[in-house]
Every structure is written in C-alpha cells, then in structure tokens.
C-alpha cells in the first residue's frame, strides 16, 4: 500500500533500509527542491532574442577536472530547418518553401 504514503515520507525510510529510492516529482517541483539548488544544479541560460533567460538543468555529476556548464540555449522551434531539410535531407529551397507554405513546418 505504498500509494498511501507521501513520497517525502517513504523514500527516506526506504533509503535507511538500503534501497536506492527517491521521490519522483513533476518538473516544476524540482525547481523548488533545495537539494539540486544547493548543488548549483540549475543554470540560467540567456535567450537574447527573447530578452530573458531560462533555467536549465545542469550537470548530472560534478567532475573537478572536466567541469561542464550549459554553454548555449536550446534551439527554437524550426531554427535549424534549412540546415536539416536542405543540408541533411537534400530538399531544394523550393521544396522547403512549399512545406512551409503548406503548414507542414
């Protein structure tokens, strides 16, 4: 009947007994969790075209010799369409324009 126990109560008890358990939280609740914040897990990455930054998850493990940080923003929807559709898939500019005009992209 584990469903009757709140996650914040049951997972510490399970860990005390040697189980590798943790609470599964929705994404918005993770931002409020003090553990990742204390580790410096969250990184604000600027999005200059939107005049703001967004919080991104950081490194899953911390390495002293090879530190890792978010270096750039995630691509915007469709940002690399031309590069992918023409460069990688071999469509012509006219074919790509047709896909855009038809609302496929």
C-alpha positions in Angstrom: 0.0 0.0 0.0 2.9 2.4 -0.8 0.5 4.7 -2.7 -1.0 5.7 0.6 2.4 7.1 1.8 3.6 10.6 0.8 6.8 10.3 -1.3 8.6 12.7 1.1 8.0 10.3 4.0 8.5 6.9 2.3 11.7 7.4 0.3 13.9 8.4 3.3 12.7 5.3 5.2 13.5 3.1 2.2 17.0 4.6 1.9 17.6 3.9 5.6 17.0 0.2 4.7 19.4 0.2 1.8 17.0 0.8 -1.1 18.1 3.2 -3.8 14.8 5.2 -3.7 14.0 8.7 -4.4 10.8 10.8 -4.9 9.7 11.3 -8.5 8.5 14.8 -8.8 6.9 16.9 -11.5 9.4 19.3 -13.3 8.0 22.4 -11.6 8.5 20.9 -8.1 12.1 20.1 -8.9 12.9 23.8 -9.1 11.7 24.2 -5.5 13.8 21.2 -4.2 16.6 22.5 -2.1 19.0 19.6 -2.9 19.6 20.4 -6.6 19.7 24.2 -5.8 22.3 23.6 -3.0 24.5 21.6 -5.6 24.3 24.5 -8.0 22.5 22.2 -10.5 20.3 24.9 -12.1 21.8 27.2 -14.6 20.2 30.3 -16.1 20.9 30.4 -19.8 20.3 33.7 -21.7 18.0 33.8 -24.6 18.9 37.2 -26.1 16.2 37.1 -28.8 13.6 36.9 -26.1 15.3 39.4 -23.8 15.4 37.0 -20.9 17.0 33.8 -19.6 15.6 30.4 -18.7 16.6 27.9 -16.0 18.2 24.8 -17.5 19.3 21.6 -15.7 23.0 21.4 -15.1 25.5 18.5 -15.0 24.3 15.2 -13.6 27.7 14.6 -11.9 30.4 17.1 -10.8 33.9 16.5 -12.1 36.7 18.6 -10.9 39.0 18.1 -13.9 36.3 18.4 -16.6 33.7 20.8 -15.4 30.5 21.1 -17.5 28.2 24.0 -17.9 25.3 24.9 -20.2 27.0 26.9 -22.9 24.1 27.9 -25.1 20.4 27.9 -25.3 18.3 25.1 -26.8 17.3 25.7 -30.4 14.0 27.5 -31.0 11.3 25.6 -32.9 12.3 25.3 -36.5 15.5 27.2 -36.0 17.6 24.6 -37.9 15.0 23.6 -40.5 17.0 24.9 -43.5 20.2 23.2 -42.3 18.5 19.9 -41.7 16.0 19.7 -44.6 18.3 21.1 -47.3 21.7 20.2 -45.9 21.0 16.8 -44.3 17.9 15.6 -46.2 18.7 17.1 -49.6 15.5 19.1 -50.2 15.7 22.0 -52.5 15.0 25.5 -51.2 11.8 25.4 -53.3 10.7 22.1 -51.7 11.4 23.6 -48.2 9.4 26.7 -49.1 6.5 24.5 -50.2 6.5 22.6 -46.9 6.4 25.9 -45.0 3.6 27.3 -47.3 1.5 24.2 -46.8 1.9 24.5 -43.0 3.8 21.2 -42.7 6.7 23.1 -41.0 
